[in-house]
Amino acid sequence: MTEQGSTPTPLPKPPPLLVAASEAARLCGVSRASWWSLHSAAKVPVPIRLGRRTLWRVAELAEWVEAGCPPRHVWEERKGLKP
């Protein structure tokens, strides 16, 4: 309970589940232009489309980096093997 007259502390904002190319690039340590080049060359995970936006799943990017950043076809094969 809060004391009368005190303002409750706001909850911290949860981290995003999806990020745009600029943030995906920052998370992976490359420029935005390089990210789009990697995307065009099928070297990053498949994004999702939400309306007109192209977004990447933060959790998948973390798993992809942990796996050594394999090309998209290898990554998709590995994901298909997971139960």
C-alpha positions in Angstrom: 0.0 0.0 0.0 1.1 3.5 -0.6 0.9 6.3 1.9 -1.8 8.8 1.4 -0.6 11.6 -0.8 2.4 9.7 -2.3 2.5 8.8 -6.0 2.9 5.1 -6.9 6.1 4.2 -8.7 5.4 3.5 -12.3 6.3 0.0 -13.5 9.3 -0.2 -15.8 8.5 -0.5 -19.5 9.0 -4.0 -20.8 11.5 -4.6 -23.6 10.0 -4.8 -27.1 9.3 -8.1 -28.6 9.6 -6.9 -32.2 12.1 -4.3 -33.6 12.5 -2.5 -36.8 15.6 -2.8 -39.0 17.5 0.0 -37.4 17.2 -1.5 -33.9 17.8 -5.1 -35.2 21.0 -3.7 -36.8 22.1 -2.0 -33.6 21.4 -5.2 -31.5 23.6 -7.2 -34.0 26.4 -4.6 -34.2 26.0 -3.6 -37.9 24.8 -0.5 -39.7 21.2 -0.2 -40.9 22.4 -0.3 -44.5 24.4 -3.4 -43.8 21.4 -5.0 -42.2 19.2 -4.4 -45.3 22.1 -5.9 -47.4 22.2 -8.9 -45.2 18.4 -9.2 -45.4 18.5 -9.0 -49.2 21.2 -11.7 -49.3 19.1 -14.0 -47.0 21.7 -13.9 -44.2 19.5 -12.8 -41.4 16.3 -14.4 -39.9 13.0 -13.9 -41.8 11.2 -10.8 -40.5 7.5 -10.5 -40.0 5.2 -8.0 -41.6 2.9 -6.1 -39.3 0.8 -3.8 -41.4 3.3 -2.0 -43.6 6.2 -2.5 -41.1 8.9 -5.1 -41.4 9.9 -6.3 -37.9 12.2 -8.9 -36.4 11.6 -10.9 -33.2 14.1 -9.9 -30.5 14.2 -13.4 -29.0 14.9 -14.9 -32.4 17.7 -12.5 -33.1 19.3 -13.4 -29.7 19.1 -17.1 -30.6 20.4 -16.5 -34.1 23.5 -14.6 -32.7 24.0 -17.3 -30.1 24.0 -19.9 -32.9 26.8 -17.9 -34.7 24.7 -16.0 -37.2 24.1 -18.7 -39.8 22.6 -17.9 -43.2 18.8 -17.9 -43.3 18.4 -21.3 -45.0 20.6 -22.9 -42.3 18.8 -21.1 -39.6 15.4 -22.1 -40.9 16.5 -25.7 -41.1 17.7 -25.6 -37.5 14.5 -24.0 -36.3 12.6 -26.8 -38.1 14.5 -29.4 -36.0 13.4 -27.9 -32.7 10.5 -29.8 -31.0 
